[in-house]
Amino acid sequence: MSKLHFTGHQYYLDEDYRIYTYYDTNKEKIYKHTHDFYEMYRLISGHVKYSTAGNSFYLKPGDFLFINKHQEHFPEVMDFSQPYERMALHVSPRTLRELSCDGVDLTAVFSRNEFKVYHYPVAIETQIISYFNQLFDLYDKPDAYGRKILGRSLLASLFVLLTQHMDTPSVYSFDKSNKNIQIISVTEQYIRNHIEEKILIEDLADYLFMNKYYFMHQFKEISGVPVYQFIQKVRLEVLKEQIEGGSSLLVATERCGFGDYSNFYRYFKREFGCSPREYFQK
């Protein structure tokens, strides 16, 4: 699929769907807007705080957002140290209504002027991406035989899948009632991306554009653990992944930012009640 530089917002849709992958390194043309179609959005990369339905919340790569028609929305890119890359599927409300039947309302994921963000398990996300790829391929072939029928068939299959898993417990999601929980996953993402470095609480607060002390308070209130302890827990989790992948304990400790082995040893033993060697032999 081709990646396009964003040239401007679109407000109308005169076909069943259109689909794009946008890739940008500045916010010159990105601003608050609405449109008369449904939009399914997936963040691929970037440091983004999204605003819609009167709320602002952090996104991480792999998050899906469903935007209702005439629902005002705005992606605030916090910085462009990483390109802002996203997938946008625009869908005609009329098309989804016509495809709905047997008590299945394919517009349901868009139906309220609120927000709910989904992060799907690998098995479901793989199916979704497969439908995206087929829709991309078909959209690039305007003269394909049976194009409209095939496109509607793919849309029906995709939105049956999405509607089926709107409330599936294994599908991670958040909305305005628990949106601050995303601070935990965004913080973990930052730690994993900088795992070999010394990570200061100031770094994390700056990344989230928050006051250091407010961030510490919010994080402890949401997660139940202090930020520093969480940093160490993520380092240990990545260390376990590295060792399970075949790395030696010494190499893994260096790769995970534990510069002083004696301090790492004491922390590990306090956390797990045994030495690293004893733990991994078990």
C-alpha positions in Angstrom: 0.0 0.0 0.0 1.3 3.5 -0.8 2.0 6.1 1.9 0.7 9.6 1.1 1.7 13.0 2.5 -1.4 14.6 4.0 -2.7 17.4 1.7 -5.9 18.4 3.4 -9.1 17.2 5.2 -12.0 15.7 3.2 -15.6 16.5 4.1 -17.7 14.4 1.7 -17.7 10.9 0.4 -19.5 10.0 -2.9 -18.5 6.3 -3.0 -18.8 3.3 -0.6 -15.4 3.8 0.9 -12.0 5.2 0.4 -8.8 4.2 2.3 -5.4 5.8 2.7 -2.2 5.6 4.7 -0.9 9.0 5.6 2.7 9.8 6.5 3.7 13.2 7.8 6.6 15.0 9.5 4.8 18.4 10.2 1.3 19.5 11.2 0.9 22.3 8.7 -2.4 21.0 7.3 -3.8 19.1 10.3 -6.5 20.9 12.2 -9.9 20.4 13.9 -12.7 19.3 11.5 -15.8 17.2 11.0 -17.2 15.3 7.9 -20.4 13.6 6.8 -19.0 10.0 6.7 -17.7 7.5 9.2 -14.0 7.2 9.8 -12.0 4.2 11.1 -8.6 5.4 12.2 -5.5 3.3 13.2 -2.3 4.9 14.6 0.8 3.3 13.0 3.5 5.5 14.5 3.8 8.9 16.2 3.4 10.7 19.5 -0.3 11.7 19.5 -2.8 13.1 21.8 -6.2 12.9 20.2 -9.2 15.1 20.9 -12.8 14.2 20.0 -16.3 14.4 21.6 -15.1 16.9 24.2 -12.2 14.7 25.5 -8.5 14.4 24.9 -6.5 11.2 25.3 -3.2 9.6 24.4 -2.9 7.0 21.7 -0.2 4.4 21.1 0.6 2.6 17.9 -2.0 -0.1 17.2 -4.9 1.8 18.7 -8.1 2.0 16.6 -10.6 4.9 16.9 -14.1 5.0 15.4 -15.3 8.5 14.5 -19.0 9.3 13.9 -20.2 11.5 11.1 -20.3 15.2 12.1 -18.1 14.4 15.2 -15.5 17.0 15.6 -12.0 15.6 16.0 -8.3 16.6 16.0 -5.0 14.7 16.3 -2.5 16.8 18.3 0.9 15.5 17.3 3.1 16.2 20.4 6.3 16.1 18.4 7.6 14.8 15.1 10.7 13.0 16.3 8.7 10.0 15.0 6.7 10.5 11.8 3.0 10.7 12.3 1.7 7.7 10.3 -1.9 6.5 10.4 -4.5 4.5 8.3 -7.8 6.1 7.6 -10.8 4.2 6.2 -13.7 6.4 5.3 -17.1 4.6 5.0 -20.5 5.8 3.7 -23.1 5.6 6.4 -25.7 4.7 3.8 -23.5 1.8 2.6 -23.2 0.3 6.1 -27.0 0.7 6.7 -27.7 -1.1 3.4 -25.3 -3.9 4.4 -26.9 -4.3 7.9 -29.4 -7.2 8.3 -30.4 -10.1 10.5 -30.3 -7.8 13.5 -26.7 -6.9 13.0 -26.2 -3.1 12.9 -22.9 -2.5 11.1 -23.0 1.2 12.1 -22.9 0.4 15.8 -19.2 1.1 16.3 -19.8 4.6 15.1 -23.3 5.2 16.5 -22.7 7.5 19.5 -21.1 10.9 19.4 -18.5 9.7 22.0 -15.3 7.9 21.7 -14.0 4.5 22.5 -10.5 3.3 21.6 -9.8 -0.3 20.8 -6.5 -2.3 20.9 -7.2 -5.8 19.5 -5.5 -9.1 20.3 -3.1 -10.3 17.6 -5.6 -12.8 16.1 -8.3 -10.3 15.6 -5.9 -7.5 14.5 -4.4 -9.8 11.9 -7.9 -10.4 10.4 -8.6 -6.6 10.4 -5.3 -5.8 8.7 -6.0 -8.5 6.1 -9.3 -6.8 5.2 -7.5 -3.4 5.1 -4.9 -4.8 2.6 -7.7 -6.2 0.4 -9.6 -2.9 0.5 -6.4 -1.0 -0.4 -5.7 -3.4 -3.3 -9.2 -3.1 -4.6 -9.3 0.7 -4.2 -6.2 1.0 -6.4 -7.9 -0.9 -9.2 -10.9 1.3 -10.4 -11.5 -0.9 -13.4 -11.5 -4.2 -11.5 -14.3 -6.6 -12.5 -17.0 -6.6 -9.9 -15.2 -3.9 -7.9 -18.3 -2.5 -6.1 -19.6 -5.9 -5.2 -16.2 -7.1 -3.9 -15.7 -3.8 -2.0 -19.1 -4.2 -0.3 -18.4 -7.8 0.5 -15.1 -6.8 2.2 -16.7 -4.0 4.1 -19.5 -6.3 5.3 -17.0 -8.9 6.5 -14.8 -6.3 8.3 -17.7 -4.6 10.1 -19.3 -7.9 11.1 -16.0 -8.7 12.8 -15.7 -5.3 14.4 -19.3 -5.3 15.6 -18.9 -8.9 17.0 -16.0 -7.8 19.2 -17.3 -4.4 20.4 -17.7 -5.7 23.9 -15.4 -8.8 23.9 -13.6 -8.9 27.3 -10.2 -9.8 25.6 -10.3 -6.6 23.5 -8.6 -3.8 25.3 -10.5 -0.6 25.1 -10.9 2.7 26.9 -13.4 5.6 26.9 -14.0 8.8 28.8 -14.7 6.8 32.0 -11.2 5.3 32.1 -9.2 7.3 29.5 -6.4 8.1 32.0 -5.4 4.4 32.1 -3.7 5.0 28.7 -1.0 6.9 30.6 0.3 3.6 31.8 0.6 2.0 28.3 2.1 5.2 26.8 4.6 5.3 29.7 5.5 1.6 29.1 5.9 2.2 25.4 8.4 5.1 26.1 10.4 2.9 28.6 10.6 0.1 26.1 11.7 2.5 23.3 14.5 3.8 25.6 15.2 0.7 27.5 19.0 0.9 27.2 19.1 4.5 28.5 18.9 6.2 31.9 15.2 7.2 32.2 14.3 10.1 34.4 10.8 10.9 35.7 11.3 14.3 34.1 11.7 12.6 30.7 8.4 10.8 31.0 6.6 13.9 32.3 8.0 15.9 29.4 7.0 13.2 26.9 3.4 13.4 28.2 3.5 17.2 28.4 2.7 17.1 32.1 4.1 18.7 35.2 6.5 16.3 36.8 4.7 16.2 40.2 1.2 16.0 38.7 2.4 13.1 36.5 3.9 11.3 39.5 0.6 11.7 41.4 -1.6 10.7 38.5 0.5 7.7 37.7 0.6 6.4 41.3 -3.2 6.9 41.5 -4.0 5.1 38.3 -1.4 2.3 38.5 -1.0 1.8 42.2 2.8 1.9 42.0 5.3 4.8 41.9 6.8 5.7 38.5 10.3 4.6 39.5 9.1 1.2 40.5 7.2 0.9 37.3 10.3 1.7 35.3 12.2 -1.1 37.0 9.3 -3.5 36.5 9.3 -2.8 32.7 13.0 -3.3 32.6 12.7 -6.7 34.3 9.9 -7.7 31.9 12.0 -6.8 28.9 15.0 -8.6 30.5 12.9 -11.8 30.8 11.8 -11.5 27.2 15.5 -11.1 26.1 16.6 -14.2 28.1 13.7 -16.2 26.7 14.9 -15.1 23.3 18.3 -16.6 23.9 20.4 -13.7 25.4 22.7 -14.3 28.3 21.8 -12.8 31.6 24.8 -10.4 31.5 24.0 -9.2 28.0 20.3 -8.8 28.8 21.0 -6.7 31.9 23.1 -4.3 29.8 20.5 -4.1 27.0 17.8 -3.3 29.6 19.6 -0.4 31.2 20.8 -2.1 34.3 24.3 -0.6 34.2 25.3 -1.7 37.7 24.9 -5.5 38.1 25.1 -5.4 41.9 22.2 -2.9 42.1 20.3 -5.0 39.5 20.9 -8.2 41.6 19.6 -6.6 44.8 16.5 -5.3 43.0 15.8 -8.6 41.3 16.2 -10.5 44.6 13.9 -8.1 46.4 11.3 -8.4 43.6 11.3 -12.2 43.1 12.8 -13.5 46.4 15.6 -15.4 44.7 18.7 -14.6 42.6 18.4 -14.1 38.8 20.2 -17.4 38.1 17.9 -19.4 40.4 14.9 -17.7 38.9 15.8 -18.6 35.3 16.9 -22.1 36.1 13.4 -22.7 37.5 
